[in-house]
Amino acid sequence: MPEGIIDMQDMDQIFSVTDPLGIHRESVRVDLSKEDPGSIGRTDGGIIEITVPETGAIEEFIQRLQGELEGMGYVAQELDDAAEEEN
């Protein structure tokens, strides 16, 4: 796959942050192309917009994503037994 395009591994890492924060996947918009320095924002409608950086390790960006989302007020959600059984 070309370097400047995100792949499923990138998406899995993003969801590994957004899912535990209770952010519904339909509320996350990720640009298909990578672009430096990467960006994380929230629209007035509550959509999280993410651009993965083209350079640097995805793990570093994921740490940044976690911190910025927490800075926006998102906190880890505990799943109840019924929700865990659905997953």
N, C-alpha and C positions, 0 to 999 in steps of 0.2 A: 504494500500500500504506500502511496506517496507520503513523504515526510510531513507535509503541511496539512494533512487531513486527520481528524480524530478517528479512533477505532473503538471497537467494543471494550477493549481493556481500559481505555481512557474513560468511557462511560461508566463501566463497572466501578472504577475508583471514585468518580464523582458521586454515583449513587451510594457508595459506601459511606459518604459523608451526609448527603441530603436525606436519605431514608431514615437514619436514626434521629435526625433532627425534626422528623415529622413533616418534611416538605414533600408534598405529593409530586410524583414524577411529571404529571401534566403541568405543574407549575414551574418546571425547570426547562429553560431554553438554552441549548448549547450550540454555538456556531460550529458548523462542520469543518471549517478551516481554522487552523491554528494561526495565531498572530501575537507577536511580542508587543508588550510585556505580559499579555493575558489580562483579562478583566473579570470582575465579579460585580454585579449590580442588581438592583431590584427596581422594577417599573412601578409606576403609580398604581397599577392594577395588581401588584403583588407577585408578578412573574420574576423569578430569579434568572438573570441572563449571565451566561458564562462564556468566556472565550479562553480556551486553553493556550498557553504560550507555546510558540514553536520551538524555542530553545530552552534548555534546562530540564531537570528531571521532573516528571509528573508528580512524584512523591512530594517534592518541595511545593508545587502548586497546590496539591491536595491539603497540605498543612495550612497554607495561606487561605484556601477556601474555607476550611473548618473555622479558622480564626475570624474571618470576615463575616461569615454567616452568624457565628455566635455574637459578634459585634452588632449585628442587625437585630439581635434579640431572640434568635432561635436557640432552643435548648433541647438536649437529648430527651426523647420521649420513651417512656416505659410502655412496652406492649403488654396488654392484658392477655390472659390465657386464650380467649376467643380469637383475638387478632393473631396470636402466634400460630394457632391451629390453621388459620386461613392461609398463612405463608407457607 
